[in-house]
């Protein structure tokens, strides 16, 4: 189950910055290459294990884009990309976000009150970005059917679950000076 993703994560280089270990992976960073079979495996897994009874798929710039695009192509469900750039369109929603390593503004477009939403994100560590986005989407009147996180690291997903939002992660990992280790694959411990 998710063998290509597991192997990719286990091969990820790790760098240390300010006492934090970052892993570098095609799904979370686009480096070295995002191979089609990896995207296909992830999209297939999500479609097979998620209700997909939604009006729109929502994802966040930048690395959520290839995943959400693959999922949209497979499911036929349109997607909305939350951007880091303001466009000033009617109905645009500005979201302040803060993570363990950055702060900034994000902008939501193409969402309407009553939309049933599936949020897809590449990785969650602190959960700060998704918490802000979820709050903004709920305030906008959307119904968040589910959040799918490809890679779970740290305490972010438990914080999201405290918001009473259904969150599913495909793979839970630990990262340290030795590299990436898989803790759990879609509910099945390794």
C-alpha positions as CSV (number, residue, x, y, z in Angstrom):
1,X,0.0,0.0,0.0
2,X,1.5,3.3,-1.2
3,X,4.8,1.6,-1.8
4,X,6.1,4.2,-4.3
5,X,5.3,7.0,-1.8
6,X,7.0,5.1,1.1
7,X,10.1,4.4,-0.9
8,X,10.3,8.0,-2.1
9,X,10.0,9.3,1.5
10,X,12.6,6.8,2.8
11,X,15.1,8.0,0.2
12,X,14.5,11.7,1.0
13,X,17.6,13.7,1.9
14,X,17.4,15.5,5.2
15,X,19.0,18.9,6.0
16,X,19.2,20.7,9.4
17,X,18.3,24.3,9.7
18,X,18.1,26.0,13.1
19,X,17.7,22.8,15.0
20,X,14.9,21.6,12.6
21,X,15.3,18.6,10.3
22,X,13.8,19.2,6.9
23,X,13.2,16.3,4.5
24,X,13.3,17.0,0.7
25,X,10.9,15.0,-1.4
26,X,9.2,15.2,-4.8
27,X,5.7,15.4,-3.2
28,X,6.5,18.1,-0.7
29,X,9.2,20.1,-2.6
30,X,9.1,19.1,-6.2
31,X,12.7,17.9,-5.9
32,X,14.3,15.9,-7.5
33,X,11.5,14.9,-9.9
34,X,7.8,14.4,-9.5
35,X,7.3,11.1,-11.2
36,X,3.9,10.3,-12.8
37,X,3.6,6.9,-11.1
38,X,3.9,8.7,-7.7
39,X,1.1,11.1,-8.5
40,X,-1.0,8.3,-9.9
41,X,-0.5,6.2,-6.8
42,X,-1.6,9.0,-4.5
43,X,-4.6,10.1,-6.6
44,X,-5.8,6.4,-6.9
45,X,-5.4,5.9,-3.2
46,X,-7.4,9.1,-2.4
47,X,-10.2,8.3,-4.8
48,X,-10.5,4.7,-3.5
49,X,-10.4,5.7,0.1
50,X,-12.4,9.0,0.2
51,X,-16.1,9.7,-0.4
52,X,-15.3,12.2,-3.1
53,X,-18.9,13.5,-2.8
54,X,-17.8,17.1,-3.1
55,X,-18.3,20.1,-5.4
56,X,-14.7,21.3,-5.4
57,X,-11.2,20.1,-4.5
58,X,-9.2,22.8,-2.7
59,X,-5.4,22.8,-2.4
60,X,-2.7,25.2,-1.4
61,X,0.1,26.7,-3.6
62,X,2.7,25.3,-4.3
63,X,3.1,21.6,-3.8
64,X,-0.6,20.9,-3.3
65,X,-1.1,21.8,-7.0
66,X,0.3,18.6,-8.6
67,X,-1.6,16.4,-6.2
68,X,-4.9,18.3,-6.6
69,X,-4.5,18.4,-10.4
70,X,-4.0,14.6,-10.5
71,X,-7.0,14.1,-8.3
72,X,-9.2,16.5,-10.3
73,X,-8.2,14.7,-13.6
74,X,-9.0,11.3,-12.1
75,X,-12.3,12.3,-10.4
76,X,-13.7,15.0,-12.8
77,X,-14.1,17.4,-9.8
78,X,-13.0,21.0,-10.4
79,X,-10.3,22.4,-8.2
80,X,-9.5,25.8,-6.6
81,X,-5.9,26.6,-5.7
82,X,-5.3,28.9,-2.7
83,X,-2.6,31.3,-3.9
84,X,0.1,33.4,-2.2
85,X,-0.8,36.3,-4.5
86,X,-3.6,38.7,-4.3
87,X,-5.7,39.1,-7.4
88,X,-8.5,41.4,-6.1
89,X,-11.3,39.4,-7.7
90,X,-14.9,39.7,-6.4
91,X,-15.3,37.3,-3.5
92,X,-11.6,36.8,-2.9
93,X,-10.9,35.8,0.7
94,X,-7.6,36.9,2.4
95,X,-6.2,34.5,5.0
96,X,-3.4,35.3,7.4
97,X,-1.3,32.1,8.0
98,X,1.5,31.3,10.4
99,X,3.6,28.2,10.6
100,X,6.6,27.2,12.6
101,X,8.8,28.8,9.9
102,X,6.9,31.4,8.1
103,X,4.0,34.0,8.1
104,X,2.1,35.5,5.2
105,X,-1.1,36.0,3.4
106,X,-3.0,33.5,1.3
107,X,-5.9,34.2,-1.1
108,X,-8.9,32.0,-1.8
109,X,-10.9,32.4,-5.0
110,X,-13.6,30.4,-6.7
111,X,-15.4,29.3,-3.6
112,X,-19.1,29.9,-2.8
113,X,-21.2,29.5,0.3
114,X,-22.7,26.0,0.3
115,X,-19.8,24.4,-1.6
116,X,-18.8,20.9,-0.3
117,X,-15.1,20.9,-0.2
118,X,-12.3,18.3,-0.1
119,X,-9.0,19.9,1.0
120,X,-5.8,18.2,-0.2
121,X,-2.4,19.2,1.2
122,X,1.1,17.8,0.6
123,X,2.4,17.9,4.2
124,X,1.3,19.1,7.6
125,X,3.7,19.7,10.4
126,X,2.4,22.4,12.7
127,X,-1.1,22.7,11.1
128,X,-1.0,26.5,11.2
129,X,-1.7,27.1,7.5
130,X,-4.6,24.6,7.4
131,X,-6.1,25.8,10.6
132,X,-6.3,29.3,9.1
133,X,-7.7,28.1,5.8
134,X,-10.3,25.8,7.4
135,X,-11.5,28.7,9.6
136,X,-11.8,31.0,6.5
137,X,-13.6,28.4,4.4
138,X,-16.1,27.7,7.3
139,X,-16.6,31.5,7.7
140,X,-17.3,31.7,4.0
141,X,-20.1,29.1,4.4
142,X,-18.5,26.1,2.8
143,X,-18.9,22.6,4.1
144,X,-15.6,20.8,4.6
145,X,-16.3,17.2,3.8
146,X,-12.8,16.0,4.5
147,X,-9.1,17.0,4.6
148,X,-6.5,14.7,3.1
149,X,-2.9,15.1,4.0
150,X,-0.3,13.2,2.1
151,X,2.5,13.3,4.7
152,X,1.8,13.9,8.4
153,X,4.7,15.1,10.5
154,X,4.5,16.6,14.0
155,X,1.4,17.7,15.9
156,X,-0.5,19.5,13.2
157,X,-3.1,16.8,12.3
158,X,-4.2,16.3,15.9
159,X,-4.7,20.0,16.2
160,X,-6.9,19.9,13.1
161,X,-8.9,17.1,14.5
162,X,-9.6,19.2,17.5
163,X,-11.5,21.5,15.1
164,X,-13.9,18.6,14.5
165,X,-12.8,18.4,10.9
166,X,-12.4,14.9,9.4
167,X,-8.7,14.6,8.6
168,X,-7.1,11.6,6.9
169,X,-3.3,11.3,6.4
170,X,-1.8,8.9,4.0
171,X,1.5,8.5,5.7
172,X,2.8,9.5,9.1
173,X,6.6,10.1,9.4
174,X,9.4,11.0,11.8
175,X,12.4,13.0,10.6
176,X,15.7,13.1,12.4
177,X,19.4,13.2,11.6
178,X,19.2,9.6,10.4
179,X,16.5,10.4,7.8
180,X,12.8,9.8,7.3
181,X,11.2,6.9,9.0
182,X,7.6,5.7,8.3
183,X,5.4,5.5,11.4
184,X,2.1,4.6,9.9
185,X,0.6,4.1,6.4
186,X,-3.1,5.1,6.1
187,X,-4.0,3.7,9.5
188,X,-1.8,0.6,9.4
189,X,1.3,0.8,11.6
190,X,4.7,-0.1,10.1
